[in-house]
Amino acid sequence: MNEPLLLQHRDERGVVTLTLNRPQAFNALSEAMLAALGEALAALAEDETVRAVVLGASGKAFCAGHDLKEMRAEPSLEYYQQLFAQCTEVMLAVQRLPVPVIARVQGLATAAGCQLVAMCDMAVASSDARFAVSGINVGLFCATPGVALSRNVPRKAAFEMLVTGKFISADEAQVLGLINQVSVPEQLDDDLEALIATIVAKPRVAIAMGKALFYRQIEVGIESAYADAGATMACNMMDPSALEGVAAFIEKRPAVAQTAVSSSAKADI
C-alpha cells in the first residue's frame, strides 16, 4: 500500500522505464496516477540524457482505463471535464516527448489503457494481451480513447471497437497497427530490449527532430507536410552526426560518434 503509484528506473544508456504500479486496481488511471505520470513525463522532456522511455505496468494487467469508482464518487460535469482534460495532457505529453516511447503490454489494456498504448510511439505486447475500448458496455462511449485509436487503426475497425466494446487479441492488434510486435510472455523483455538497442544506437537529435516532424505532418495537408519535412531534413543535415554519417557512408568506413549538436539543429527540435 505504501509503494509509489509510478515506479521509475533508468539504465546507464539513458533508457527510462516508467511502471504503472496499482496492480490491485489493474493499474487504473486514478487522478493521482495521472498526476504522477504527468510529472514524470514533464521531467523527462527536459532531460537531454534520456534516449528512450518504456511504459510498462506491474501485475496481470497493463491498464484498465480510468478509475470508475473514483469517477462515480463525484458525478459533476465540471469534475469530469477536469479529469478528461488532465488525461488528455498526459496523453499529449507522451507524444511530445522528444524520444521514442514504447509501451510494454501484458494482460488487459482497456479504454484509457488502450488509449495509452495508442499514444505511445511503438508497442510490444505479450501474446496474452487483449485490447478494447469497452466503455460502451457501461453506457459510456470511449470518445477520448477513440481519438488515439482512430489515428492508429483503420477507421472502420476503430469504429467497430468503439461501438461494440469487443476485445481483440494481441495478434489482431498487430494486424490492425495498434502494436508493433507480439511476443510470447517469456520473450517479451528480450524482444523489447532488441528494439531499444536499435533505437539508442541512432543519434538522439535526429530522432527528436524526426519524431516532432512525424506527428506534425500527419495532421496537415501533403504540401504543408512536404514543406515542413524538407525544412526539418535540412536542419538535420547540419547536425554533426548526420554530416559524419553521410561522409562515412561515402568513404565506406565506420562513422565516428559525434557529441556536438549544431545550434541550427537544436533550434528546430
N, C-alpha and C positions, 0 to 999 in steps of 0.2 A: 504493500500500500504506500510505502514511503519512497518508492523508486520514481525517478523523473518520468514525465509523460513522453519525453523525447530523448532518446539516447544519441550521443554523437561520438564518432570515432574517426580519427584522422591517421592515415598511414604516412610513411616517410616520403611518398611521392606527391602528397597533396590530394589524395583521394579521400573524400569525406563521406562517411556513411551516417545517414540520419535514420533512426529506427523508431517508428511509432511504437509506443510501449504501454498500451492499455489492453493486454491480451484478454483479460477477463471481460472486456466490453467489445471484443472483436475490433479493437483499435478505432472505435468510433471517433469522429471528429467533433469532440466537445469544444466549447469556446476556449477552454484552457489549452487544449491540444492545438487548435488553430493558432492561438497566440504564440505558443512555444515554437511551432513550425514557422510562423511568420518572422519571429525574432531571429531564429537560426538562419533562415534564408537571407534576411537583410544583412546579417553579419558576414555571411559567406560571399555575398555580392560585392563587398568592399575588400575582400581578401584576395590579393593577386597571386598568392601562393597556392590557391585551390586549383586543381586540374580537372576534377570531375566529382560529381555528387551521386551517391547511390541512395535511393529512398526505399527503405525496407520496413519490415514490421515484425514484431515478436508474436509468438503464439501460432495458432492454427489458421488465422485469417490475416489478410493484408489490411483491409479496411472495410467496415460495413457501412460507411457513409456517415451522415450526421447522427448525432446522439438524439434519438427520437424522444427519450424520456426527458431530457433537458429541454427539448423544443416544446414538448407538450406542457411543461410546467409553467410556461409563461406565454399563453396564447394571445399575443397582441401584434398588430400589423407592424408597429414601429420596431418591436423586438425582432421579428422575422426579417424585416428589411435590413436591419443592422447585421444580423447573423449572416445572411447571404452575401452582403457587401464584404464582410470580414473574410468569408470563404473565397470570394472572387479575388480579393487582393492576394491571398496566399497562392491561389492557382496561377495568377499572373506573375507572381514573384518567381515561380518555378520556371516559367517561360523566359522571363527577363534575366535570369541568372546567366552570366557570361560563359559558363562552362556547361558541358552536357550533363543532364540529369537523367539517370537511369533508374527505372522502377524495378525492384526485385520483388516479384509477386508470388505468394503462396496462398493456397486456400481461396477464400472469397474476396472479391473486390466489387462491391455493390454501390449503386447510387453515387454519392460524392467520392467514394473509394474508387469506383470505376472512372470517375472524372479525374481523379488524381493520377491514375495510370495514363489516361489520355493526354493530360497536360505535360507529362514527362516527355523528354525528347526521344527516349527509347525505353523499351521494357523487355525484360527477360522473365519468363514465368515458368513455374513448375507445372508439370503435366497434370497435376491435380487441381490447378487453379480454375476458378469459374468467375465469370463476369456477368453483371446485369445492371441495368438502370431500372430498378424494380419498385420505385416509389409509387407507380401507378397501382400496384397491388394493394396499397393502403389509401388510395384515392388522391395521391399527390404525384402529378406529372413531374418527372425529373428535368425541369426546364434548364437549370444551370449546368448539370451534367451533360445535357443534350448539346450545349454549345461546344464543349470539348469533344464529345463523341462524334458529332457530325463533321468535325474537322479531321477525324482520323479514319472513319469507315465510310463506305458508300452511303449515299443519302437514304435509300430505301431500307437498307439494313439497319441504319441508325433509327429510323422512324419505327420500324417493326419492334426493335428492342424497347423503345420508349413507350409504345402504346400497349405492348403485351407484357412487359416486365419479365420476359423469359430469360433464362440463364444460357450462356454459351460457354463452351469448353475452351481450354487454352488453345487447342488446335484450331477451333473455329475463329477465335480471336486473332490468331496469327494470319489466317487466310484473309480475314477482313481488314487487316492492317492495324489493329489496335495494339498488338505487341509485335516485337521483332523475332523472338526466338522462344521455343518451348524446350524445356529440359526435364529429364527425369529428375525427381527430387534430389537424389544423391549427387547429381551432376550440376545442379543449379549454380552453386557458387563457383565451380571451376569454369563454367561457360561464361558467367558474369565476369570473372577475372580476365578471361581471354579478350573480351570486348573492351574492358577498361584498359588493359595493357596496350591495345591497338590505339586507343584514343590518346593516352598520355605520352605516347611516342611522337605525337604530332605537335607542332608549335601552338602554344596556348593562344597567342594573338590571332592567328589565322582562324582558329576555331571560334574564338569570341566574336570576331568580325563576321564570320560566316553564319553563326547562329542568329545573331541580331538581324542580318540581312534575310536569312531564310524565312523568318516569321513576318518580317515587314513585307516582303514581296508577295507572299501568299494572299495578302488581304487587298492588293491593288490590281489594277489592270496591267496587261502584259507590257505596254510601252513604258509605264512608270516602273514596273519591275525590272525591265532591262536597263533603264537609266540608273536606277539605284544599284543594281548588280555591277554594272560597269564601273561606277564610281568606287564601289567597295573593292573590286578587284584591283583597281589602280592603286588605291591606298595600301592594299595588302602587298602588292608587288614592291612597294617602297620599304617594307619591313626587311631587316637584315636576314631573317630566317628564310624568307622567300627568295631573296636575291642570291643567297648562298646555295639554297636548294636547287634553283634553276642552273646556276653555274656548275654545280657538282654533276647534275644530270648531263649537261652538255659535254663536260670534260670526262664523263664516265668514271667518276671517283666518288667515294663516300662523302656526304655532306659534313661540314664541321658545325657543331652545335653553336647557335648564336644566342646570346642572352640579352643583347640590347634591343630595344624597341624604338623605332623612329617616332618622332613627335607627330608626324603627319598620320601615321597609323594609329597611334593612341587616340588622336582626336576623333577618329571615326568609329571607335569601338562602342 
